[in-house]
């Protein structure tokens, strides 16, 4: 009888990672149909020089438009703020100080579009143009079994100044990540966990409205 637990362990099915081609094939099918998504998110920002992490909770929506990608992410307390992006326009609003930072993405607009679509709407052909893609293996994210893949930018300029690595955890049988990690040249990173993810939900224009109150102070860094 004492051998039964050992035998039971030996006959348990071994968790396997999907092959890279299996994951990319599912992403291709999803990319062909992608119009929008919404999700709850928990974001962990890690600062390497301080060896400190901060956590943020929020909601995100994104959709394709004729001008590219439109997205709005709203984070709750204690660091409440909202980030809006549409084509060349990027805005970050802080309600506590009633200030909004406005940016012109300029030449980086297409790069920003591309990075936002990683895992949500980008085909394998589009990904391979800009990244070397590697299968890492099977991992659990909380109770979700997933396959982890790693994307390394081919551009030396991107690796030097912006992003050195993007990691995606794709659940079994699905095409969109349950978790995403973006590492910067400084070794800082942000880790995003998605929940209540909906692909192609009917999102009204109001869902993308960043409403600024009267008297907001505008800053152009």
PyMOL commands that place a pseudoatom at each C-alpha (Angstrom):
pseudoatom trace, name=CA, resn=UNK, resi=1, chain=A, elem=C, hetatm=0, pos=[0.000, 0.000, 0.000]
pseudoatom trace, name=CA, resn=UNK, resi=2, chain=A, elem=C, hetatm=0, pos=[2.855, 2.367, 0.754]
pseudoatom trace, name=CA, resn=UNK, resi=3, chain=A, elem=C, hetatm=0, pos=[3.911, 2.217, -2.909]
pseudoatom trace, name=CA, resn=UNK, resi=4, chain=A, elem=C, hetatm=0, pos=[0.561, 3.434, -4.206]
pseudoatom trace, name=CA, resn=UNK, resi=5, chain=A, elem=C, hetatm=0, pos=[1.330, 7.183, -3.856]
pseudoatom trace, name=CA, resn=UNK, resi=6, chain=A, elem=C, hetatm=0, pos=[4.578, 6.658, -5.780]
pseudoatom trace, name=CA, resn=UNK, resi=7, chain=A, elem=C, hetatm=0, pos=[2.829, 4.672, -8.508]
pseudoatom trace, name=CA, resn=UNK, resi=8, chain=A, elem=C, hetatm=0, pos=[0.107, 7.301, -8.744]
pseudoatom trace, name=CA, resn=UNK, resi=9, chain=A, elem=C, hetatm=0, pos=[2.742, 9.988, -9.224]
pseudoatom trace, name=CA, resn=UNK, resi=10, chain=A, elem=C, hetatm=0, pos=[4.484, 7.989, -11.929]
pseudoatom trace, name=CA, resn=UNK, resi=11, chain=A, elem=C, hetatm=0, pos=[1.362, 7.541, -14.008]
pseudoatom trace, name=CA, resn=UNK, resi=12, chain=A, elem=C, hetatm=0, pos=[0.282, 11.186, -13.825]
pseudoatom trace, name=CA, resn=UNK, resi=13, chain=A, elem=C, hetatm=0, pos=[0.317, 12.833, -17.279]
pseudoatom trace, name=CA, resn=UNK, resi=14, chain=A, elem=C, hetatm=0, pos=[3.387, 15.012, -17.755]
pseudoatom trace, name=CA, resn=UNK, resi=15, chain=A, elem=C, hetatm=0, pos=[2.516, 18.609, -18.574]
pseudoatom trace, name=CA, resn=UNK, resi=16, chain=A, elem=C, hetatm=0, pos=[3.838, 19.484, -22.002]
pseudoatom trace, name=CA, resn=UNK, resi=17, chain=A, elem=C, hetatm=0, pos=[4.355, 22.758, -23.772]
pseudoatom trace, name=CA, resn=UNK, resi=18, chain=A, elem=C, hetatm=0, pos=[2.698, 23.287, -27.105]
pseudoatom trace, name=CA, resn=UNK, resi=19, chain=A, elem=C, hetatm=0, pos=[5.158, 23.471, -29.963]
pseudoatom trace, name=CA, resn=UNK, resi=20, chain=A, elem=C, hetatm=0, pos=[6.071, 26.927, -31.192]
pseudoatom trace, name=CA, resn=UNK, resi=21, chain=A, elem=C, hetatm=0, pos=[4.258, 26.261, -34.459]
pseudoatom trace, name=CA, resn=UNK, resi=22, chain=A, elem=C, hetatm=0, pos=[1.090, 25.229, -32.604]
pseudoatom trace, name=CA, resn=UNK, resi=23, chain=A, elem=C, hetatm=0, pos=[1.092, 28.481, -30.628]
pseudoatom trace, name=CA, resn=UNK, resi=24, chain=A, elem=C, hetatm=0, pos=[1.853, 30.654, -33.656]
pseudoatom trace, name=CA, resn=UNK, resi=25, chain=A, elem=C, hetatm=0, pos=[-0.814, 28.900, -35.722]
pseudoatom trace, name=CA, resn=UNK, resi=26, chain=A, elem=C, hetatm=0, pos=[-3.459, 29.793, -33.126]
pseudoatom trace, name=CA, resn=UNK, resi=27, chain=A, elem=C, hetatm=0, pos=[-2.159, 33.370, -33.015]
pseudoatom trace, name=CA, resn=UNK, resi=28, chain=A, elem=C, hetatm=0, pos=[-2.459, 33.584, -36.811]
pseudoatom trace, name=CA, resn=UNK, resi=29, chain=A, elem=C, hetatm=0, pos=[-6.108, 32.528, -36.735]
pseudoatom trace, name=CA, resn=UNK, resi=30, chain=A, elem=C, hetatm=0, pos=[-6.877, 35.018, -33.959]
pseudoatom trace, name=CA, resn=UNK, resi=31, chain=A, elem=C, hetatm=0, pos=[-4.986, 37.841, -35.700]
pseudoatom trace, name=CA, resn=UNK, resi=32, chain=A, elem=C, hetatm=0, pos=[-7.095, 37.445, -38.845]
pseudoatom trace, name=CA, resn=UNK, resi=33, chain=A, elem=C, hetatm=0, pos=[-10.255, 38.081, -36.818]
pseudoatom trace, name=CA, resn=UNK, resi=34, chain=A, elem=C, hetatm=0, pos=[-8.954, 40.614, -34.279]
pseudoatom trace, name=CA, resn=UNK, resi=35, chain=A, elem=C, hetatm=0, pos=[-10.871, 43.871, -33.911]
pseudoatom trace, name=CA, resn=UNK, resi=36, chain=A, elem=C, hetatm=0, pos=[-10.728, 44.714, -30.198]
pseudoatom trace, name=CA, resn=UNK, resi=37, chain=A, elem=C, hetatm=0, pos=[-10.239, 43.438, -26.681]
pseudoatom trace, name=CA, resn=UNK, resi=38, chain=A, elem=C, hetatm=0, pos=[-11.004, 44.354, -23.094]
pseudoatom trace, name=CA, resn=UNK, resi=39, chain=A, elem=C, hetatm=0, pos=[-9.495, 42.990, -19.894]
pseudoatom trace, name=CA, resn=UNK, resi=40, chain=A, elem=C, hetatm=0, pos=[-8.817, 43.521, -16.243]
pseudoatom trace, name=CA, resn=UNK, resi=41, chain=A, elem=C, hetatm=0, pos=[-5.121, 43.704, -15.505]
pseudoatom trace, name=CA, resn=UNK, resi=42, chain=A, elem=C, hetatm=0, pos=[-2.637, 43.604, -12.678]
pseudoatom trace, name=CA, resn=UNK, resi=43, chain=A, elem=C, hetatm=0, pos=[0.662, 45.245, -13.561]
pseudoatom trace, name=CA, resn=UNK, resi=44, chain=A, elem=C, hetatm=0, pos=[3.885, 44.846, -11.589]
pseudoatom trace, name=CA, resn=UNK, resi=45, chain=A, elem=C, hetatm=0, pos=[6.616, 47.400, -12.305]
pseudoatom trace, name=CA, resn=UNK, resi=46, chain=A, elem=C, hetatm=0, pos=[10.126, 46.367, -11.214]
pseudoatom trace, name=CA, resn=UNK, resi=47, chain=A, elem=C, hetatm=0, pos=[12.952, 48.923, -10.846]
pseudoatom trace, name=CA, resn=UNK, resi=48, chain=A, elem=C, hetatm=0, pos=[16.283, 47.108, -10.965]
pseudoatom trace, name=CA, resn=UNK, resi=49, chain=A, elem=C, hetatm=0, pos=[18.512, 49.808, -9.451]
pseudoatom trace, name=CA, resn=UNK, resi=50, chain=A, elem=C, hetatm=0, pos=[16.271, 49.970, -6.365]
pseudoatom trace, name=CA, resn=UNK, resi=51, chain=A, elem=C, hetatm=0, pos=[15.311, 46.276, -6.398]
pseudoatom trace, name=CA, resn=UNK, resi=52, chain=A, elem=C, hetatm=0, pos=[11.732, 47.395, -5.761]
pseudoatom trace, name=CA, resn=UNK, resi=53, chain=A, elem=C, hetatm=0, pos=[8.367, 46.477, -7.228]
pseudoatom trace, name=CA, resn=UNK, resi=54, chain=A, elem=C, hetatm=0, pos=[5.065, 48.315, -7.315]
pseudoatom trace, name=CA, resn=UNK, resi=55, chain=A, elem=C, hetatm=0, pos=[1.675, 46.881, -8.243]
pseudoatom trace, name=CA, resn=UNK, resi=56, chain=A, elem=C, hetatm=0, pos=[-1.167, 48.512, -10.128]
pseudoatom trace, name=CA, resn=UNK, resi=57, chain=A, elem=C, hetatm=0, pos=[-4.663, 47.255, -10.902]
pseudoatom trace, name=CA, resn=UNK, resi=58, chain=A, elem=C, hetatm=0, pos=[-6.743, 48.527, -13.773]
pseudoatom trace, name=CA, resn=UNK, resi=59, chain=A, elem=C, hetatm=0, pos=[-8.789, 47.949, -16.892]
pseudoatom trace, name=CA, resn=UNK, resi=60, chain=A, elem=C, hetatm=0, pos=[-7.706, 48.080, -20.509]
pseudoatom trace, name=CA, resn=UNK, resi=61, chain=A, elem=C, hetatm=0, pos=[-9.492, 48.362, -23.852]
pseudoatom trace, name=CA, resn=UNK, resi=62, chain=A, elem=C, hetatm=0, pos=[-7.944, 48.359, -27.324]
pseudoatom trace, name=CA, resn=UNK, resi=63, chain=A, elem=C, hetatm=0, pos=[-9.227, 48.322, -30.908]
pseudoatom trace, name=CA, resn=UNK, resi=64, chain=A, elem=C, hetatm=0, pos=[-8.035, 48.613, -34.488]
pseudoatom trace, name=CA, resn=UNK, resi=65, chain=A, elem=C, hetatm=0, pos=[-8.985, 51.809, -36.298]
pseudoatom trace, name=CA, resn=UNK, resi=66, chain=A, elem=C, hetatm=0, pos=[-8.245, 53.180, -39.750]
pseudoatom trace, name=CA, resn=UNK, resi=67, chain=A, elem=C, hetatm=0, pos=[-5.432, 55.199, -38.121]
pseudoatom trace, name=CA, resn=UNK, resi=68, chain=A, elem=C, hetatm=0, pos=[-3.869, 52.225, -36.353]
pseudoatom trace, name=CA, resn=UNK, resi=69, chain=A, elem=C, hetatm=0, pos=[-4.451, 51.283, -32.731]
pseudoatom trace, name=CA, resn=UNK, resi=70, chain=A, elem=C, hetatm=0, pos=[-6.579, 53.092, -30.157]
pseudoatom trace, name=CA, resn=UNK, resi=71, chain=A, elem=C, hetatm=0, pos=[-6.221, 52.102, -26.507]
pseudoatom trace, name=CA, resn=UNK, resi=72, chain=A, elem=C, hetatm=0, pos=[-7.182, 53.320, -23.048]
pseudoatom trace, name=CA, resn=UNK, resi=73, chain=A, elem=C, hetatm=0, pos=[-5.845, 51.902, -19.791]
pseudoatom trace, name=CA, resn=UNK, resi=74, chain=A, elem=C, hetatm=0, pos=[-7.169, 53.162, -16.458]
pseudoatom trace, name=CA, resn=UNK, resi=75, chain=A, elem=C, hetatm=0, pos=[-5.375, 52.334, -13.219]
pseudoatom trace, name=CA, resn=UNK, resi=76, chain=A, elem=C, hetatm=0, pos=[-7.046, 52.588, -9.823]
pseudoatom trace, name=CA, resn=UNK, resi=77, chain=A, elem=C, hetatm=0, pos=[-5.779, 53.820, -6.457]
pseudoatom trace, name=CA, resn=UNK, resi=78, chain=A, elem=C, hetatm=0, pos=[-3.301, 54.275, -4.883]
pseudoatom trace, name=CA, resn=UNK, resi=79, chain=A, elem=C, hetatm=0, pos=[-1.600, 55.529, -8.068]
pseudoatom trace, name=CA, resn=UNK, resi=80, chain=A, elem=C, hetatm=0, pos=[-4.685, 56.408, -10.099]
pseudoatom trace, name=CA, resn=UNK, resi=81, chain=A, elem=C, hetatm=0, pos=[-3.947, 57.502, -13.678]
pseudoatom trace, name=CA, resn=UNK, resi=82, chain=A, elem=C, hetatm=0, pos=[-5.060, 56.844, -17.238]
pseudoatom trace, name=CA, resn=UNK, resi=83, chain=A, elem=C, hetatm=0, pos=[-3.079, 56.290, -20.434]
pseudoatom trace, name=CA, resn=UNK, resi=84, chain=A, elem=C, hetatm=0, pos=[-4.635, 56.980, -23.832]
pseudoatom trace, name=CA, resn=UNK, resi=85, chain=A, elem=C, hetatm=0, pos=[-3.061, 56.174, -27.192]
pseudoatom trace, name=CA, resn=UNK, resi=86, chain=A, elem=C, hetatm=0, pos=[-4.329, 56.796, -30.721]
pseudoatom trace, name=CA, resn=UNK, resi=87, chain=A, elem=C, hetatm=0, pos=[-2.025, 56.881, -33.726]
pseudoatom trace, name=CA, resn=UNK, resi=88, chain=A, elem=C, hetatm=0, pos=[0.568, 59.592, -33.056]
pseudoatom trace, name=CA, resn=UNK, resi=89, chain=A, elem=C, hetatm=0, pos=[-1.188, 60.849, -29.927]
pseudoatom trace, name=CA, resn=UNK, resi=90, chain=A, elem=C, hetatm=0, pos=[-0.350, 59.635, -26.423]
pseudoatom trace, name=CA, resn=UNK, resi=91, chain=A, elem=C, hetatm=0, pos=[-1.722, 61.119, -23.200]
pseudoatom trace, name=CA, resn=UNK, resi=92, chain=A, elem=C, hetatm=0, pos=[-1.200, 60.299, -19.530]
pseudoatom trace, name=CA, resn=UNK, resi=93, chain=A, elem=C, hetatm=0, pos=[-3.680, 61.829, -17.069]
pseudoatom trace, name=CA, resn=UNK, resi=94, chain=A, elem=C, hetatm=0, pos=[-3.200, 62.106, -13.291]
pseudoatom trace, name=CA, resn=UNK, resi=95, chain=A, elem=C, hetatm=0, pos=[-6.472, 63.002, -11.522]
pseudoatom trace, name=CA, resn=UNK, resi=96, chain=A, elem=C, hetatm=0, pos=[-4.821, 63.756, -8.148]
pseudoatom trace, name=CA, resn=UNK, resi=97, chain=A, elem=C, hetatm=0, pos=[-2.807, 66.634, -9.613]
pseudoatom trace, name=CA, resn=UNK, resi=98, chain=A, elem=C, hetatm=0, pos=[-5.250, 67.323, -12.455]
pseudoatom trace, name=CA, resn=UNK, resi=99, chain=A, elem=C, hetatm=0, pos=[-2.437, 67.218, -14.997]
pseudoatom trace, name=CA, resn=UNK, resi=100, chain=A, elem=C, hetatm=0, pos=[-2.168, 65.575, -18.395]
pseudoatom trace, name=CA, resn=UNK, resi=101, chain=A, elem=C, hetatm=0, pos=[1.086, 64.796, -20.178]
pseudoatom trace, name=CA, resn=UNK, resi=102, chain=A, elem=C, hetatm=0, pos=[0.773, 64.919, -23.964]
pseudoatom trace, name=CA, resn=UNK, resi=103, chain=A, elem=C, hetatm=0, pos=[3.186, 63.243, -26.351]
pseudoatom trace, name=CA, resn=UNK, resi=104, chain=A, elem=C, hetatm=0, pos=[3.568, 63.135, -30.113]
pseudoatom trace, name=CA, resn=UNK, resi=105, chain=A, elem=C, hetatm=0, pos=[4.679, 59.585, -30.907]
pseudoatom trace, name=CA, resn=UNK, resi=106, chain=A, elem=C, hetatm=0, pos=[5.986, 60.754, -34.293]
pseudoatom trace, name=CA, resn=UNK, resi=107, chain=A, elem=C, hetatm=0, pos=[8.216, 58.171, -35.950]
pseudoatom trace, name=CA, resn=UNK, resi=108, chain=A, elem=C, hetatm=0, pos=[7.649, 55.792, -33.040]
pseudoatom trace, name=CA, resn=UNK, resi=109, chain=A, elem=C, hetatm=0, pos=[3.902, 55.540, -33.692]
pseudoatom trace, name=CA, resn=UNK, resi=110, chain=A, elem=C, hetatm=0, pos=[4.181, 52.463, -35.899]
pseudoatom trace, name=CA, resn=UNK, resi=111, chain=A, elem=C, hetatm=0, pos=[6.546, 50.817, -33.401]
pseudoatom trace, name=CA, resn=UNK, resi=112, chain=A, elem=C, hetatm=0, pos=[4.101, 51.543, -30.569]
pseudoatom trace, name=CA, resn=UNK, resi=113, chain=A, elem=C, hetatm=0, pos=[1.259, 50.047, -32.623]
pseudoatom trace, name=CA, resn=UNK, resi=114, chain=A, elem=C, hetatm=0, pos=[3.330, 46.952, -33.277]
pseudoatom trace, name=CA, resn=UNK, resi=115, chain=A, elem=C, hetatm=0, pos=[4.262, 46.443, -29.629]
pseudoatom trace, name=CA, resn=UNK, resi=116, chain=A, elem=C, hetatm=0, pos=[0.671, 46.871, -28.460]
pseudoatom trace, name=CA, resn=UNK, resi=117, chain=A, elem=C, hetatm=0, pos=[-0.464, 44.197, -30.895]
pseudoatom trace, name=CA, resn=UNK, resi=118, chain=A, elem=C, hetatm=0, pos=[2.075, 41.644, -29.654]
pseudoatom trace, name=CA, resn=UNK, resi=119, chain=A, elem=C, hetatm=0, pos=[-0.127, 38.860, -28.346]
pseudoatom trace, name=CA, resn=UNK, resi=120, chain=A, elem=C, hetatm=0, pos=[-3.292, 40.648, -29.484]
pseudoatom trace, name=CA, resn=UNK, resi=121, chain=A, elem=C, hetatm=0, pos=[-3.741, 40.862, -33.220]
pseudoatom trace, name=CA, resn=UNK, resi=122, chain=A, elem=C, hetatm=0, pos=[-0.238, 40.347, -34.601]
pseudoatom trace, name=CA, resn=UNK, resi=123, chain=A, elem=C, hetatm=0, pos=[0.305, 37.427, -36.976]
pseudoatom trace, name=CA, resn=UNK, resi=124, chain=A, elem=C, hetatm=0, pos=[3.359, 35.183, -36.804]
pseudoatom trace, name=CA, resn=UNK, resi=125, chain=A, elem=C, hetatm=0, pos=[4.640, 36.716, -40.066]
pseudoatom trace, name=CA, resn=UNK, resi=126, chain=A, elem=C, hetatm=0, pos=[4.419, 40.202, -38.542]
pseudoatom trace, name=CA, resn=UNK, resi=127, chain=A, elem=C, hetatm=0, pos=[6.140, 39.042, -35.381]
pseudoatom trace, name=CA, resn=UNK, resi=128, chain=A, elem=C, hetatm=0, pos=[8.963, 37.306, -37.271]
pseudoatom trace, name=CA, resn=UNK, resi=129, chain=A, elem=C, hetatm=0, pos=[9.732, 40.523, -39.171]
pseudoatom trace, name=CA, resn=UNK, resi=130, chain=A, elem=C, hetatm=0, pos=[10.716, 42.269, -35.957]
pseudoatom trace, name=CA, resn=UNK, resi=131, chain=A, elem=C, hetatm=0, pos=[11.551, 39.517, -33.461]
pseudoatom trace, name=CA, resn=UNK, resi=132, chain=A, elem=C, hetatm=0, pos=[13.477, 36.316, -33.081]
pseudoatom trace, name=CA, resn=UNK, resi=133, chain=A, elem=C, hetatm=0, pos=[10.950, 33.943, -31.484]
pseudoatom trace, name=CA, resn=UNK, resi=134, chain=A, elem=C, hetatm=0, pos=[11.937, 31.153, -29.109]
pseudoatom trace, name=CA, resn=UNK, resi=135, chain=A, elem=C, hetatm=0, pos=[9.919, 28.497, -27.296]
pseudoatom trace, name=CA, resn=UNK, resi=136, chain=A, elem=C, hetatm=0, pos=[10.795, 28.495, -23.577]
pseudoatom trace, name=CA, resn=UNK, resi=137, chain=A, elem=C, hetatm=0, pos=[8.494, 25.734, -22.307]
pseudoatom trace, name=CA, resn=UNK, resi=138, chain=A, elem=C, hetatm=0, pos=[5.444, 24.857, -20.239]
pseudoatom trace, name=CA, resn=UNK, resi=139, chain=A, elem=C, hetatm=0, pos=[4.663, 26.920, -17.140]
pseudoatom trace, name=CA, resn=UNK, resi=140, chain=A, elem=C, hetatm=0, pos=[1.700, 27.520, -14.876]
pseudoatom trace, name=CA, resn=UNK, resi=141, chain=A, elem=C, hetatm=0, pos=[0.387, 31.030, -14.328]
pseudoatom trace, name=CA, resn=UNK, resi=142, chain=A, elem=C, hetatm=0, pos=[-1.640, 30.673, -11.154]
pseudoatom trace, name=CA, resn=UNK, resi=143, chain=A, elem=C, hetatm=0, pos=[-3.897, 27.719, -12.052]
pseudoatom trace, name=CA, resn=UNK, resi=144, chain=A, elem=C, hetatm=0, pos=[-3.593, 28.172, -15.819]
pseudoatom trace, name=CA, resn=UNK, resi=145, chain=A, elem=C, hetatm=0, pos=[-1.305, 25.858, -17.783]
pseudoatom trace, name=CA, resn=UNK, resi=146, chain=A, elem=C, hetatm=0, pos=[0.447, 27.837, -20.498]
pseudoatom trace, name=CA, resn=UNK, resi=147, chain=A, elem=C, hetatm=0, pos=[3.280, 27.780, -22.994]
pseudoatom trace, name=CA, resn=UNK, resi=148, chain=A, elem=C, hetatm=0, pos=[5.878, 30.493, -22.596]
pseudoatom trace, name=CA, resn=UNK, resi=149, chain=A, elem=C, hetatm=0, pos=[7.467, 32.039, -25.676]
pseudoatom trace, name=CA, resn=UNK, resi=150, chain=A, elem=C, hetatm=0, pos=[10.171, 34.703, -25.851]
pseudoatom trace, name=CA, resn=UNK, resi=151, chain=A, elem=C, hetatm=0, pos=[10.516, 37.496, -28.434]
pseudoatom trace, name=CA, resn=UNK, resi=152, chain=A, elem=C, hetatm=0, pos=[13.841, 39.276, -28.894]
pseudoatom trace, name=CA, resn=UNK, resi=153, chain=A, elem=C, hetatm=0, pos=[13.823, 42.427, -31.066]
pseudoatom trace, name=CA, resn=UNK, resi=154, chain=A, elem=C, hetatm=0, pos=[15.974, 42.093, -34.175]
pseudoatom trace, name=CA, resn=UNK, resi=155, chain=A, elem=C, hetatm=0, pos=[16.715, 45.828, -34.169]
pseudoatom trace, name=CA, resn=UNK, resi=156, chain=A, elem=C, hetatm=0, pos=[19.891, 46.682, -32.245]
pseudoatom trace, name=CA, resn=UNK, resi=157, chain=A, elem=C, hetatm=0, pos=[18.502, 50.178, -31.641]
pseudoatom trace, name=CA, resn=UNK, resi=158, chain=A, elem=C, hetatm=0, pos=[15.367, 48.735, -30.049]
pseudoatom trace, name=CA, resn=UNK, resi=159, chain=A, elem=C, hetatm=0, pos=[17.384, 46.399, -27.824]
pseudoatom trace, name=CA, resn=UNK, resi=160, chain=A, elem=C, hetatm=0, pos=[19.721, 49.218, -26.780]
pseudoatom trace, name=CA, resn=UNK, resi=161, chain=A, elem=C, hetatm=0, pos=[17.148, 51.927, -26.087]
pseudoatom trace, name=CA, resn=UNK, resi=162, chain=A, elem=C, hetatm=0, pos=[13.704, 50.423, -25.577]
pseudoatom trace, name=CA, resn=UNK, resi=163, chain=A, elem=C, hetatm=0, pos=[13.078, 46.706, -25.093]
pseudoatom trace, name=CA, resn=UNK, resi=164, chain=A, elem=C, hetatm=0, pos=[15.431, 43.751, -24.830]
pseudoatom trace, name=CA, resn=UNK, resi=165, chain=A, elem=C, hetatm=0, pos=[12.857, 40.972, -24.470]
pseudoatom trace, name=CA, resn=UNK, resi=166, chain=A, elem=C, hetatm=0, pos=[9.114, 40.299, -24.503]
pseudoatom trace, name=CA, resn=UNK, resi=167, chain=A, elem=C, hetatm=0, pos=[7.742, 37.120, -22.943]
pseudoatom trace, name=CA, resn=UNK, resi=168, chain=A, elem=C, hetatm=0, pos=[4.229, 35.760, -23.465]
pseudoatom trace, name=CA, resn=UNK, resi=169, chain=A, elem=C, hetatm=0, pos=[2.432, 32.996, -21.595]
pseudoatom trace, name=CA, resn=UNK, resi=170, chain=A, elem=C, hetatm=0, pos=[-0.199, 31.505, -23.942]
pseudoatom trace, name=CA, resn=UNK, resi=171, chain=A, elem=C, hetatm=0, pos=[-2.791, 29.191, -22.298]
pseudoatom trace, name=CA, resn=UNK, resi=172, chain=A, elem=C, hetatm=0, pos=[-3.465, 25.758, -23.799]
pseudoatom trace, name=CA, resn=UNK, resi=173, chain=A, elem=C, hetatm=0, pos=[-5.757, 25.979, -26.807]
pseudoatom trace, name=CA, resn=UNK, resi=174, chain=A, elem=C, hetatm=0, pos=[-5.811, 29.775, -26.782]
pseudoatom trace, name=CA, resn=UNK, resi=175, chain=A, elem=C, hetatm=0, pos=[-4.118, 32.529, -28.784]
pseudoatom trace, name=CA, resn=UNK, resi=176, chain=A, elem=C, hetatm=0, pos=[-3.859, 35.481, -26.395]
pseudoatom trace, name=CA, resn=UNK, resi=177, chain=A, elem=C, hetatm=0, pos=[-1.535, 35.722, -23.391]
pseudoatom trace, name=CA, resn=UNK, resi=178, chain=A, elem=C, hetatm=0, pos=[-2.665, 35.353, -19.821]
pseudoatom trace, name=CA, resn=UNK, resi=179, chain=A, elem=C, hetatm=0, pos=[0.606, 37.031, -18.805]
pseudoatom trace, name=CA, resn=UNK, resi=180, chain=A, elem=C, hetatm=0, pos=[3.125, 39.302, -20.534]
pseudoatom trace, name=CA, resn=UNK, resi=181, chain=A, elem=C, hetatm=0, pos=[6.542, 40.543, -19.430]
pseudoatom trace, name=CA, resn=UNK, resi=182, chain=A, elem=C, hetatm=0, pos=[8.516, 43.340, -21.088]
pseudoatom trace, name=CA, resn=UNK, resi=183, chain=A, elem=C, hetatm=0, pos=[12.156, 43.810, -20.078]
pseudoatom trace, name=CA, resn=UNK, resi=184, chain=A, elem=C, hetatm=0, pos=[14.064, 47.026, -20.758]
pseudoatom trace, name=CA, resn=UNK, resi=185, chain=A, elem=C, hetatm=0, pos=[17.826, 47.610, -21.295]
pseudoatom trace, name=CA, resn=UNK, resi=186, chain=A, elem=C, hetatm=0, pos=[18.088, 48.885, -17.694]
pseudoatom trace, name=CA, resn=UNK, resi=187, chain=A, elem=C, hetatm=0, pos=[16.793, 45.467, -16.562]
pseudoatom trace, name=CA, resn=UNK, resi=188, chain=A, elem=C, hetatm=0, pos=[13.643, 47.209, -15.337]
pseudoatom trace, name=CA, resn=UNK, resi=189, chain=A, elem=C, hetatm=0, pos=[10.542, 45.325, -16.425]
pseudoatom trace, name=CA, resn=UNK, resi=190, chain=A, elem=C, hetatm=0, pos=[6.798, 45.306, -16.209]
pseudoatom trace, name=CA, resn=UNK, resi=191, chain=A, elem=C, hetatm=0, pos=[4.739, 42.164, -15.792]
pseudoatom trace, name=CA, resn=UNK, resi=192, chain=A, elem=C, hetatm=0, pos=[1.054, 42.172, -16.729]
pseudoatom trace, name=CA, resn=UNK, resi=193, chain=A, elem=C, hetatm=0, pos=[-1.496, 39.548, -15.705]
pseudoatom trace, name=CA, resn=UNK, resi=194, chain=A, elem=C, hetatm=0, pos=[-4.767, 39.574, -17.642]
pseudoatom trace, name=CA, resn=UNK, resi=195, chain=A, elem=C, hetatm=0, pos=[-8.139, 38.369, -16.377]
pseudoatom trace, name=CA, resn=UNK, resi=196, chain=A, elem=C, hetatm=0, pos=[-11.720, 38.556, -17.642]
pseudoatom trace, name=CA, resn=UNK, resi=197, chain=A, elem=C, hetatm=0, pos=[-10.229, 38.876, -21.119]
pseudoatom trace, name=CA, resn=UNK, resi=198, chain=A, elem=C, hetatm=0, pos=[-12.750, 39.419, -23.921]
pseudoatom trace, name=CA, resn=UNK, resi=199, chain=A, elem=C, hetatm=0, pos=[-11.742, 39.385, -27.596]
pseudoatom trace, name=CA, resn=UNK, resi=200, chain=A, elem=C, hetatm=0, pos=[-13.819, 41.365, -30.105]
pseudoatom trace, name=CA, resn=UNK, resi=201, chain=A, elem=C, hetatm=0, pos=[-16.403, 42.623, -27.604]
pseudoatom trace, name=CA, resn=UNK, resi=202, chain=A, elem=C, hetatm=0, pos=[-18.772, 45.379, -28.800]
pseudoatom trace, name=CA, resn=UNK, resi=203, chain=A, elem=C, hetatm=0, pos=[-16.991, 48.463, -27.437]
pseudoatom trace, name=CA, resn=UNK, resi=204, chain=A, elem=C, hetatm=0, pos=[-18.688, 51.850, -27.865]
pseudoatom trace, name=CA, resn=UNK, resi=205, chain=A, elem=C, hetatm=0, pos=[-16.692, 54.981, -28.645]
pseudoatom trace, name=CA, resn=UNK, resi=206, chain=A, elem=C, hetatm=0, pos=[-17.338, 56.114, -25.070]
pseudoatom trace, name=CA, resn=UNK, resi=207, chain=A, elem=C, hetatm=0, pos=[-15.147, 53.252, -23.816]
pseudoatom trace, name=CA, resn=UNK, resi=208, chain=A, elem=C, hetatm=0, pos=[-12.144, 55.044, -25.356]
pseudoatom trace, name=CA, resn=UNK, resi=209, chain=A, elem=C, hetatm=0, pos=[-12.988, 58.524, -24.105]
pseudoatom trace, name=CA, resn=UNK, resi=210, chain=A, elem=C, hetatm=0, pos=[-10.417, 60.151, -21.840]
pseudoatom trace, name=CA, resn=UNK, resi=211, chain=A, elem=C, hetatm=0, pos=[-12.540, 62.902, -20.312]
pseudoatom trace, name=CA, resn=UNK, resi=212, chain=A, elem=C, hetatm=0, pos=[-10.432, 65.725, -18.901]
pseudoatom trace, name=CA, resn=UNK, resi=213, chain=A, elem=C, hetatm=0, pos=[-11.978, 68.127, -16.367]
pseudoatom trace, name=CA, resn=UNK, resi=214, chain=A, elem=C, hetatm=0, pos=[-11.963, 71.893, -16.630]
pseudoatom trace, name=CA, resn=UNK, resi=215, chain=A, elem=C, hetatm=0, pos=[-8.749, 73.525, -15.501]
pseudoatom trace, name=CA, resn=UNK, resi=216, chain=A, elem=C, hetatm=0, pos=[-6.536, 70.518, -16.273]
pseudoatom trace, name=CA, resn=UNK, resi=217, chain=A, elem=C, hetatm=0, pos=[-2.865, 71.485, -16.536]
pseudoatom trace, name=CA, resn=UNK, resi=218, chain=A, elem=C, hetatm=0, pos=[-1.296, 70.402, -19.831]
pseudoatom trace, name=CA, resn=UNK, resi=219, chain=A, elem=C, hetatm=0, pos=[2.364, 69.331, -19.907]
pseudoatom trace, name=CA, resn=UNK, resi=220, chain=A, elem=C, hetatm=0, pos=[4.342, 68.437, -23.034]
pseudoatom trace, name=CA, resn=UNK, resi=221, chain=A, elem=C, hetatm=0, pos=[7.485, 66.622, -21.867]
for i in range(1, 221): cmd.bond("trace and resi %d" % i, "trace and resi %d" % (i + 1))
show_as sticks, trace
zoom trace
